């Protein structure tokens, strides 16, 4: 009997096609690293969210969980990897993923998620992860049919 895996691959999930692709890459690479997969969906208040509106945090957390669950279903269907964990975190996505990258062998993110600046080489989250992660980062490129070119 082999010892349980202590390696971990972290995947940033925002519900975009690139985050589904990132989950697929994680499944392929997990056996190479003898690693578990941790899918992380992070949420933060929108920049234009007024501080005085008494809206609870559960609506944002629930929306993040829905995006995460849909991405997991799209990537894995009924064939979910046995060593998969998922979590929803209240934090800026780049900060949450950088923190999760501690003690991890790999962080996988999409090149562009649900950001608004079309045409950037890297989105702000992926760029932040590349610059500050505690492990190597794999940035999944946008599929050719998704580029609009």
N, C-alpha and C positions, 0 to 999 in steps of 0.2 A: 504494500500500500504506500502510495507516495504522499509526501507531506503536502498540506494545503498550500496553494499559491499565495505568495505574499506580494507579487507584482500586481500593478494596477495600471490600466489604460483609462484615462479620463476622456470623455467625449462631451463637447459642448453641444447642446441641443436647443434650438429655438423654433423648431417646426419647419424650417426651410428645407428645400430639396438638398442643399449642401449638408445640412445636419443629418439628414437620413443617409446620405452617402458616407458621412463620417462614421455613423454607426455600422455601416457595412464594412468599412475599412477596419474598424475595431474588431469585428468578428473574425476577419481574415488574419489579423495580426496577433490576437490574443494567444493562440497556441504557440506562436513563435516566441513570445515572451513568457509563456506559461502564466498568463495574467488574467485577472478578473477585469470586467468592464464596469466603469462607473459613468452612467449617463447623467449629466448635470444640466438642469434648466434653471437659469437665474432670472430674476425679475427685479426691477427697481421702479420707483415712481417715474413717470414721464417727466421730462425737463419742464414742460409747461403745466404740470399738475399743480393746481393752487393749494397751498398749505392749509387754507382755511376750510376746505371742503371736508366734511367729516365722513369720508368714505373709508370703510374698513379695508384691511389688507387682504382679506380672504378672497375678494374678487380677483385681484391680481395674481395671487398664488394659485387660485383655481384655474385661471386662464393658462398660466405657465404649466401646470400639471396636465391640462388637456393637450397642449402642444406637445409636451413630452410623451404622453401616452400615444398620441396619434403618430408621432415620429417612430416610436418603438414598434408600433403595429405595422407601419409602412416598411420599416427596415427588416423586421423579423417575422411578421405574421404569427403563425402558430409555432414557429421554430425558434423560440427565444433562447439565447445562450444560457446555459445553466449557471454560469458565474457572472450574472448581470445584476447590478444594483442600479437604482435610479433615485434621484433626489431633486427637490425643488429648493432653491436657496434665495433668500432675500438679500441681494447685493447687486452691484453693477456686474454685468456678465463677465467682463475681462477680469475684474478683481476676484470674483468667485472661482473662475477657472484657474487663475494663477495660484490661488490658495489651494485648490484641489490638486494642483500639479505637484505639490510637495509630496515626497515619497512615492511618486508615480514614475513609471518607465516611459510613458508617452502621453502627450495631450493631442487630441485630434479635434480640429475645428474646421468649419467651412470658410471659404474665402470671403463670401458675402452672405449675410443672412437677411434679416428683415430691415436692414438699414435703409436710409433714404438717399444716399449719395451714390447713384449709379455711375459705374465707370471707374471707381477706385480700384487700384490693384489689390489692396487688402482693405477689409472693413476695419473699423476702429477696434472691434473686439479681437479679431484675429491678429491685428498688428500689435495690440497690447499684450496678447498672449505670447507672440513671437519674441517681443522685447523683454518680457519679465518672467516667463515660466521657469520653473525649477527643474524641468526635464526637456527633452527634445519635443518639438511641436511639428505635427504634420498638418499642413493646411490643404484641405481638399479643394481642388479647383472647381469652378463652376462648369457644369456640363455644357458642351457646345450648343445644344438645342435650347439651353436656358439663357444664352447670352443676348439673344435678339439680333445677332449679327447675320 
